[in-house]
Amino acid sequence: NNEEVSAKVMARCIQSYFGITLGDMLKDEVRYEDEFLKAGGDRLLILADDSPINNVHKMDSLFKQYKPGLIVFDQLDKVTGFKNDRDDLRIGAITLWARNLAKKYCPVIAAGQLNATAEGVQYPGKDMLRGSGTDKPGEGDAIILVGDKRDGTLNRYISVDKNKLFGGPDSIEAFRHGKFQVEIDPPRARYISKWK
């Protein structure tokens, strides 16, 4: 995570896990943290913007040492260590690096931003990914986008714009490339489905 300090990210993980507000968590912080860690939270390694590890070479060493089971990047585009004159080429190199991590270690989830053309778009497309060119959408096996009509509500619109994943026995084929309305619950760090 290179958006927030690690303590804040961990607090949001705990809030989301329990579905509680920050105020609720702070009333009994030790108990919530203990229960979260016992439930598997102790296996999380959060590297945030207060960590010196934001460079591809340092992360490669870390992954080699820990052999992760899941890698999540909040803002893959901000990973450093790739030099290119053009930002689209730099982002393409980062995206290819992340795909190779997925081949070598485990699934990789990469969060990113949309470009300015997605402002107020209910269901943006993968061509609206910041710095997308062809590399970013081409390297992903699944691309899930979140839109916001900017109408003052907490409604958000999730679309599965690309999905090459196999799914499982409970997968619904009609939803492979589905569009879903949800409501964001910021105090609890969750989305609430509006699907009936």
C-alpha positions as CSV (number, residue, x, y, z in Angstrom):
1,N,0.0,0.0,0.0
2,N,1.5,3.3,-1.0
3,E,-1.5,5.4,-0.3
4,E,-1.7,5.4,3.6
5,V,0.5,4.6,6.6
6,S,0.5,0.9,7.6
7,A,-1.4,1.5,11.0
8,K,-4.3,3.1,9.1
9,V,-4.4,0.3,6.5
10,M,-4.5,-2.3,9.3
11,A,-7.2,-0.4,11.1
12,R,-9.3,-0.4,7.9
13,C,-8.7,-4.1,7.4
14,I,-10.0,-4.8,11.0
15,Q,-13.0,-2.5,10.5
16,S,-13.9,-4.3,7.2
17,Y,-13.4,-7.7,8.7
18,F,-15.8,-7.1,11.6
19,G,-18.1,-4.6,9.8
20,I,-17.6,-2.0,12.5
21,T,-16.9,1.7,12.6
22,L,-13.6,3.2,13.8
23,G,-15.4,4.4,16.9
24,D,-16.6,0.9,17.7
25,M,-13.2,-0.5,17.1
26,L,-11.5,2.1,19.3
27,K,-13.8,1.3,22.2
28,D,-12.2,-2.2,22.5
29,E,-9.2,-1.9,20.2
30,V,-7.1,-4.7,21.9
31,R,-9.9,-7.3,21.7
32,Y,-10.7,-6.5,18.0
33,E,-7.0,-6.7,17.1
34,D,-6.5,-9.9,19.0
35,E,-9.5,-11.6,17.4
36,F,-8.4,-10.4,13.9
37,L,-4.9,-11.7,14.4
38,K,-6.2,-15.1,15.7
39,A,-8.6,-15.3,12.6
40,G,-5.6,-15.1,10.2
41,G,-4.7,-11.4,10.3
42,D,-1.3,-12.4,11.7
43,R,-0.4,-13.7,8.2
44,L,-0.7,-10.2,6.7
45,L,2.4,-8.3,5.9
46,I,1.4,-4.7,5.1
47,L,4.1,-2.5,3.6
48,A,2.8,1.0,3.4
49,D,4.1,4.4,2.5
50,D,5.9,4.6,5.8
51,S,8.0,1.7,4.7
52,P,11.2,2.0,2.6
53,I,10.1,-1.0,0.5
54,N,8.3,0.5,-2.5
55,N,10.9,-0.5,-5.1
56,V,10.6,-3.4,-7.4
57,H,14.0,-4.8,-6.5
58,K,13.4,-4.6,-2.7
59,M,10.0,-6.3,-3.2
60,D,11.5,-9.0,-5.3
61,S,13.8,-9.9,-2.4
62,L,10.9,-9.8,0.0
63,F,8.7,-12.1,-2.1
64,K,11.6,-14.5,-2.6
65,Q,12.1,-14.7,1.2
66,Y,8.4,-15.0,2.2
67,K,6.9,-16.9,-0.7
68,P,3.5,-15.1,-0.5
69,G,0.1,-16.7,-1.0
70,L,-1.5,-13.5,-2.3
71,I,0.0,-10.1,-3.3
72,V,-2.2,-7.0,-3.2
73,F,-0.9,-3.7,-4.6
74,D,-2.9,-0.6,-3.7
75,Q,-1.6,1.6,-6.5
76,L,0.6,-0.7,-8.6
77,D,1.4,2.3,-10.8
78,K,3.4,3.9,-7.9
79,V,5.9,1.1,-7.6
80,T,9.3,2.5,-8.4
81,G,12.3,0.9,-10.1
82,F,11.4,1.1,-13.7
83,K,13.0,3.8,-15.9
84,N,11.3,5.0,-19.0
85,D,10.9,8.3,-20.7
86,R,7.2,7.7,-21.3
87,D,4.8,7.0,-18.4
88,D,2.8,4.5,-20.5
89,L,6.0,2.4,-21.1
90,R,6.9,2.6,-17.4
91,I,3.4,1.5,-16.4
92,G,3.5,-1.3,-19.0
93,A,6.7,-2.6,-17.5
94,I,5.3,-2.5,-13.9
95,T,2.2,-4.4,-15.1
96,L,4.2,-7.1,-16.8
97,W,6.4,-7.4,-13.7
98,A,3.2,-8.0,-11.6
99,R,1.9,-10.6,-14.1
100,N,5.2,-12.4,-13.8
101,L,4.9,-12.4,-10.0
102,A,1.5,-14.1,-10.4
103,K,3.1,-16.8,-12.5
104,K,6.0,-17.3,-10.1
105,Y,4.3,-17.0,-6.7
106,C,0.6,-16.5,-6.3
107,P,-2.4,-14.4,-7.4
108,V,-1.8,-10.7,-7.7
109,I,-4.5,-8.1,-7.2
110,A,-3.5,-4.6,-8.3
111,A,-5.7,-1.5,-7.5
112,G,-5.3,1.5,-9.7
113,Q,-6.9,4.8,-10.7
114,L,-9.1,5.7,-13.7
115,N,-8.2,8.6,-16.0
116,A,-10.1,11.8,-16.1
117,T,-12.5,10.5,-18.9
118,A,-14.1,8.2,-16.2
119,E,-15.2,11.1,-14.1
120,G,-19.0,10.7,-13.4
121,V,-19.2,7.6,-15.6
122,Q,-21.5,5.0,-14.1
123,Y,-19.8,1.9,-15.7
124,P,-16.3,2.9,-16.9
125,G,-14.5,0.7,-19.4
126,K,-10.9,-0.8,-19.2
127,D,-9.9,1.8,-21.8
128,M,-10.3,4.4,-19.0
129,L,-7.6,2.9,-16.7
130,R,-5.0,5.5,-16.0
131,G,-2.0,5.0,-18.3
132,S,-3.7,2.0,-19.8
133,G,-2.5,1.9,-23.4
134,T,-2.7,-1.8,-24.2
135,D,-0.3,-3.2,-21.7
136,K,-2.4,-2.8,-18.5
137,P,-5.7,-4.2,-19.8
138,G,-3.8,-6.9,-21.8
139,E,-1.9,-8.3,-18.8
140,G,-4.9,-8.6,-16.5
141,D,-6.9,-11.9,-16.3
142,A,-9.8,-10.0,-14.7
143,I,-10.5,-6.3,-14.6
144,I,-13.1,-5.0,-12.2
145,L,-13.9,-1.3,-12.3
146,V,-15.9,0.9,-9.9
147,G,-17.9,3.8,-11.3
148,D,-19.5,6.8,-9.5
149,K,-22.1,9.0,-11.2
150,R,-21.1,11.8,-8.9
151,D,-24.8,12.4,-8.0
152,G,-24.2,12.9,-4.3
153,T,-25.3,9.4,-3.3
154,L,-23.2,6.6,-1.9
155,N,-24.1,4.4,-4.9
156,R,-21.2,2.8,-6.8
157,Y,-21.3,0.7,-9.9
158,I,-19.1,-2.3,-10.2
159,S,-18.4,-3.8,-13.7
160,V,-16.4,-6.9,-14.6
161,D,-15.0,-5.5,-17.8
162,K,-12.6,-8.5,-18.5
163,N,-12.7,-12.0,-17.0
164,K,-10.6,-14.8,-18.2
165,L,-10.8,-16.7,-14.9
166,F,-12.4,-20.2,-14.8
167,G,-14.5,-19.7,-11.7
168,G,-15.8,-22.6,-9.7
169,P,-18.9,-24.8,-9.4
170,D,-20.9,-22.0,-7.9
171,S,-20.0,-19.4,-10.6
172,I,-22.9,-17.9,-12.6
173,E,-21.8,-17.6,-16.2
174,A,-24.2,-14.8,-16.9
175,F,-22.3,-12.6,-14.4
176,R,-18.8,-13.3,-15.8
177,H,-18.9,-9.8,-17.3
178,G,-21.7,-8.4,-15.1
179,K,-22.6,-5.0,-13.9
180,F,-23.7,-4.5,-10.3
181,Q,-25.0,-1.6,-8.2
182,V,-23.7,-1.4,-4.6
183,E,-23.7,1.2,-1.9
184,I,-20.5,2.2,-0.2
185,D,-20.4,2.1,3.6
186,P,-17.3,4.2,4.3
187,P,-17.4,4.0,8.1
188,R,-17.2,0.2,7.9
189,A,-14.9,0.0,4.8
190,R,-17.5,-2.2,2.8
191,Y,-19.7,-2.3,-0.2
192,I,-23.3,-3.3,0.3
193,S,-24.9,-5.2,-2.5
194,K,-28.1,-3.8,-4.0
195,W,-28.7,-6.9,-6.1
196,K,-31.9,-8.7,-5.4
